[in-house]
Amino acid sequence: MQVVRIFVSSPGDVRAERDILDTAIDEVNRSEGERCGVVLRSFRWERDVAPHVGPPPQAVVDQATPPYDIYLGIMAARFGTPTEGYGSGTEKEFQDAMRQWAERERPWIMFYFHKSPPLPQTSKAVSQYAKVVRFREKIERRGIVCQYESVSDGENSFLYLATRHLRELVQRFGHAPPADAARRPTAPAAPILPAGYISWLQNRCGELELLGLRLKHGQGVRLNHVYTPLTTQGFAEGIEAIAGTAKTGSGLRRATQRAEGDESRPQMLLDLLGQRSLYVSGDPGTGKSTFCRWTVWLVCQQTLPPADVAAPDAYRETFPAAFRDRLPVLIRLRDFWPRLPHSAGARTMTVEQLEDALAAHLAQGDWGGLSWSCVAAHLERGSALLILDGVDEVPPLVGQEREQWYPREMLLNALAAAVARWDAAGNRVLVTSRPYGLNEDQRRALGLPHAPIDALDAELQQLLVRRWFYRLSEDHAQGLKTADEMVQHVRAQPGLGELAANPLLLSSMCIIYDEGKRLPQDRYELYDRIVDTVLHKRYPPVRERVSVIRGRLGAVALGMHTGGGPEGPRASPEPVASDAEIDETLKAYRQQDGATEQGWSSMVEVREDLLTQTGLLVSRDDKRAAFYHLSFQEFLAAEQLFVLLGRNEDALQQVFLRRGPAAGWRNTLSFLFGCWITKFNVQAGVELMQKLAPQIAAPASPDWNLAIVLSDCLDILLLLGRRATLPDDLRAAYESLVKTAIQREAPVEQRHALAATWGRLGDPRIEADLRIGDVPERHPGYVLVPAGTYCYGDKKEPFKIERPFLISRYPVTNSQFAKFIESGGYGERQFWSEEGWRWLQRAQVSEPKYWRDPRFNAPNQPVVGISFWEAEALAKWAGGRLPTEREWEAAARGPKGYKYPWGDRWEDGICNSAEAGLKRTSAVGIFPRSKSAAFGLEDMAGNVFDWCVGFYDPKNQPGVRVLRGGCWSSIPAAVARPSATGSTPGSGSTMVVVVCCVFARQDSHRSVLAALLLYLLSSLLLFLFTPAAKRRAKTFLGPDHGQSADRHVDCGPLLQAGDVELRPDRELSAFPPSHAGRPFGDAAVRGPGSLDPGPLYSRSAAAAERHQHPAGVVAVPVPAGQGPALHRRGQLRLRHPRGERNRQTVGRLDQGDQSRQVVRLPTDPASPLNKAWGKLPACRMRSLGNIEDCKCAYSASWRSLASFEK
């Protein structure tokens, strides 16, 4: 028997996994091991290493470790104890194994990571988990990582996966053939890259189908000329779950990068595929299939050629090293699925059956000489790139009644097991689909990281247009100029912005614009123009001929959708039809429209004309056909439905109600509605929705797919400018539908889409204007957080909120931020701090970075992409400020100090975090169970980070501001209340940052004056009726303390009790404890009235020396130029009665021509005021000019101190 040794490497928190691994080894030895002549033996440090006094523990383990054939690493939540030169012993053992493999291609290396270990509860544990995540990301690109969900339960458990992998390795080490080798092709021992196949594949994938549009100048345009990189935001922030949960974790790393000016680079989809296998989703036309062909073309090319028009630096792709020497195989699933084995009711199949179907598919098609034996060899070796494109194009159900079977479910069930096997061997797998192709359970079972394709942003749109026109024009310089003109044209038309974010539609716009410099305004009209342009180029010059061809294409499209006419039995559209099915459809169409369809020579001739001439319906393998893109099938099917239904509104309603529940009908019904309002008028569309909305909203559990169709139709009306004219009953029905979706927690994608449309209609929950007005506590946009004791940090350190404050009910939304922009907030200096204003002048921004990004700009989505300075300015414009971190925690956790806003228990999907799977920001307030238990605040956990006033880590990361609350890509550890992260103030690039406006509980100007009058009256009563109080008041304020005029409130920087400040108008303000924490500047009644100096200050230094403040402070204003210690423009000297030696200068902050000196003074413990105030805070001084004629300004609160002292 051949002995194969396994070295088990792990930290100490996976004891259960290490123990159960012995069970797996025993099972494999009894089965596969006996058959192959192999016996597995494990080596475990806690069992096989004898304790030794003297050397470090890791050295003892290293010395005792025998030679081994398999390295098996395991990690959950702990990374381990650092050793010399490594972060942990496990990391050292892994690196040792990698060095051995590099030298002699042994040992075989596998590493298992717990997908969701028990959440850490301390900052130290969080730091450990952050290290685990970084380590996993680092080694994932090597293709040796497997993730498990539990120790022993189910097919995704460590026990199941380890057993399966060890069985395969035993076969490898024992050179035993697989059990089914007799019926399956045998892989060659040394896989090759067939040169003929590679050449054939590169040529095929490099071709660019132009919808049949022939270029005017005849230049050849290939994929590599115009391809524009794709990005994915959803996956880019996966590690954000850990970022910031501990200052030693990845939050510090990210903060460090930002502090050094390293703005986050967009996550390139190609780069990500170079690191790991992926599941990529995207809406129609977002470039899923094009990305598949681009990837295959690059692998065949083995390099990234230079582009005619270079991409911006942030979007430049690089050729992934992991693509070297891989065999690319591109499987279009709409062509492949008929090869699946099936029987009535079939829902599952094995991996072996799937591979047999792939072998049959290769054997029966034109594959440039590629054989299954070659593919199998590369799969076994781990050197294949297998791309499965278009899961959504596999029908969910096929057959009638008892003959029905489920191709999509079969495929996904088999892929769940196959992908794990292929990926573990080192292969790269890419699976693509429209979003509805896989539900959440199927995505989880597939086990691949999900990377949704981003819409093209402004830079990528311009890049695509410039690349197109560079090729469309003979004069390249003129072509680039035309491209820029088109970009400006698109941006100037509000209806085109969303369409331009779609690569397919933007490419079509380029060709249409090149024809006549005019673009359609909505999606239906754009497709109408594309189809019309294509057919007129293909069938000139007779227009009637084009109309006939368009009708035939519509009939074929509707037949593929329904299996017949409007009442056809097919539940979901099929993207492929056989030649025989097309012939039957055309035959039925001829009978239906005999007058138009006269003079046919044969059905075959008509079908072949559609396949060879239209450019829209194209032949596939094995006598099958499909439309160039599924969206054209949907458009033409909708058009044909309209022709058949005519003006029958009741029949049209029934089509919506019957077909709407099927997700595959969404785009078709949207096109049908667009056709309805285009052929008739917009009011007809309003009336149709007015009748449909109550029927869709009426059920207690509405069909959410049908609800989304209603949402799409309302969006079309809004795009056409009909918001103001929508009837109240239509609005009310839709509002009821959205509230039901929120309350019943509809699937998150549909819930967000419904709520976003509600925002465009006018979400009544959102108070548009955040400015607090005269009575802040009555503003519906804020919630009062009362004074009291709250908890801070993971240790629940108690702290007091002395004064109640107001905090915005929701994160600030786009509609609310729009008010700030409309009121000129970016141009008003008064709202910006000095640092913020300098940033604004340097950055030259006039709106948030992602203000026009359709992913984030629904009116009731949180505003994102804003810097700290923009957030700060908005808060001041509204009448308040940003929260401190402790205020934020008080609002989020409540008096009981919950771990999450709603309580101490986590549930997946309770808020918009990574577990929800939305992959972007959501409309605010659509996760009802996440509402804070204490105050009813929304979205305090997940969705978006909130800016806070404080600094993240002043010692190690100066200038980095605090962010709280987690975001849509965070895991539970990051949205827990004790966790925080940081970002530099100017950063607006993460797309997960939003201001949460907080206002210290303050009065309006009118309320302040009323309060001051109350203080004055109370002081007057004390003077009149309390002689002792009157004496103390005179001692403190001086004999003429009441002479003041023209009082007003000046809002400036936050000052603390005891602060003394010289204002630009040479007035002196001193602040008592009653103003501590107020968001005002001097918060004092100021005026030009002349006062007798009294003991507070003197016009001369000599006189001032004789006056001592009751708290032990002497304030001496001295004219500029007098005395050796004076500032050149005047200085306010703060003295203590015990002399200069007790004065401590903390420092001076110079800002332009202003200088602020901070002086900390020992206080007199015998002073009655000091006893009442506690520790006297630091005093501030700002030297702004000659103060020879300074006036005294004082607050009425100071007057009350006379009685307070008593």
Sequence and secondary structure as in RCSB ss.txt:
>XXXX:A:sequence
MQVVRIFVSSPGDVRAERDILDTAIDEVNRSEGERCGVVLRSFRWERDVAPHVGPPPQAVVDQATPPYDIYLGIM
AARFGTPTEGYGSGTEKEFQDAMRQWAERERPWIMFYFHKSPPLPQTSKAVSQYAKVVRFREKIERRGIVCQYES
VSDGENSFLYLATRHLRELVQRFGHAPPADAARRPTAPAAPILPAGYISWLQNRCGELELLGLRLKHGQGVRLNH
VYTPLTTQGFAEGIEAIAGTAKTGSGLRRATQRAEGDESRPQMLLDLLGQRSLYVSGDPGTGKSTFCRWTVWLVC
QQTLPPADVAAPDAYRETFPAAFRDRLPVLIRLRDFWPRLPHSAGARTMTVEQLEDALAAHLAQGDWGGLSWSCV
AAHLERGSALLILDGVDEVPPLVGQEREQWYPREMLLNALAAAVARWDAAGNRVLVTSRPYGLNEDQRRALGLPH
APIDALDAELQQLLVRRWFYRLSEDHAQGLKTADEMVQHVRAQPGLGELAANPLLLSSMCIIYDEGKRLPQDRYE
LYDRIVDTVLHKRYPPVRERVSVIRGRLGAVALGMHTGGGPEGPRASPEPVASDAEIDETLKAYRQQDGATEQGW
SSMVEVREDLLTQTGLLVSRDDKRAAFYHLSFQEFLAAEQLFVLLGRNEDALQQVFLRRGPAAGWRNTLSFLFGC
WITKFNVQAGVELMQKLAPQIAAPASPDWNLAIVLSDCLDILLLLGRRATLPDDLRAAYESLVKTAIQREAPVEQ
RHALAATWGRLGDPRIEADLRIGDVPERHPGYVLVPAGTYCYGDKKEPFKIERPFLISRYPVTNSQFAKFIESGG
YGERQFWSEEGWRWLQRAQVSEPKYWRDPRFNAPNQPVVGISFWEAEALAKWAGGRLPTEREWEAAARGPKGYKY
PWGDRWEDGICNSAEAGLKRTSAVGIFPRSKSAAFGLEDMAGNVFDWCVGFYDPKNQPGVRVLRGGCWSSIPAAV
ARPSATGSTPGSGSTMVVVVCCVFARQDSHRSVLAALLLYLLSSLLLFLFTPAAKRRAKTFLGPDHGQSADRHVD
CGPLLQAGDVELRPDRELSAFPPSHAGRPFGDAAVRGPGSLDPGPLYSRSAAAAERHQHPAGVVAVPVPAGQGPA
LHRRGQLRLRHPRGERNRQTVGRLDQGDQSRQVVRLPTDPASPLNKAWGKLPACRMRSLGNIEDCKCAYSASWRS
LASFEK
>XXXX:A:secstr
 EEEEEEEE  TT HHHHHHHHHHHHHHIIIIIHHHTEEEEEEEHHHH    SSS HHHHHHHH    SEEEEEE
SS     BTTBS HHHHHHHHHHHHHHHHS SEEEEEEESS     SHHHHHHHHHHHHHHHHHHTTT EEEESB
SSSSTTBHHHHHHHHHHHHHHHHHT   TTTTTS    SS    HHHHHHHHHHHH    TT   SS     HHH
H    B HHHHTGGGGTTTSSTTSHHHHHHHHHHTT      BHHHHHHHS EEEE  TTSSHHHHHHHHHHHHH
HTS    SS   GGG     GGGTT EEEEEEHHHHGGGS   TT     HHHHHHHHHHHHHHS  TT  HHHH
HHHHHHT EEEEEE GGGS S BSSGGG B HHHHHHHHHHHHHHHHHHTT EEEEEE GGGS HHHHHHHT  E
EE     HHHHHHHHHHHHHHH SSHHHHHHHHHHHHHHHHH GGGHHHHTSHHHHHHHHHHHHHHS   SSHHH
HHHHHHHHHHHHHS S HHHHHHHHHHHHHHHHHHHHSSSTT S SS  S EEHHHHHHHHHHHHHHTTTTT   
S HHHHHHHHHHHSSSEEEETTTEEEESSHHHHHHHHHHHHHHHHTT HHHHHHHHHHHTTSGGGHHHHHHHHHH
HHHHS HHHHHHHHHHHHHHHH SSS  HHHHHHHHHHHHHHHHTT GGGS HHHHHHHHHHHHHHHHTT  HHH
HHHHHHHHHHHH TTS S     S GGG TTEEEE SEEEEETTTTEEEEE S EEEESS  BHHHHHHHHHTTG
GG GGGS HHHHHHHHHH  SS TTTT TTT STTSB  S  HHHHHHHHHHHTSB   HHHHHHHHHTTTT SB
TTBS   TTSSSSGGG   S   TT  GGGS TTT  SSSSSSSEEEEEEEEETTTEEEEEEEES  TT  HHHH
STT  EEE TT   SS EE   EEES   HHHHHHHHHHHHHHHHHHHHH HHHHHHHHHHH TTTT   S    
  S   TT EEE TTSEEEE  GGGTT S SS SB  S     TTT  SSHHHHHT   TTS EEEEE TT STT
  TT EEEEE TT GGG EEEEEEEETTEEEEEEE    TT HHHHHH S   EEEEE S  TT EE B HHHHH
HHHHH 
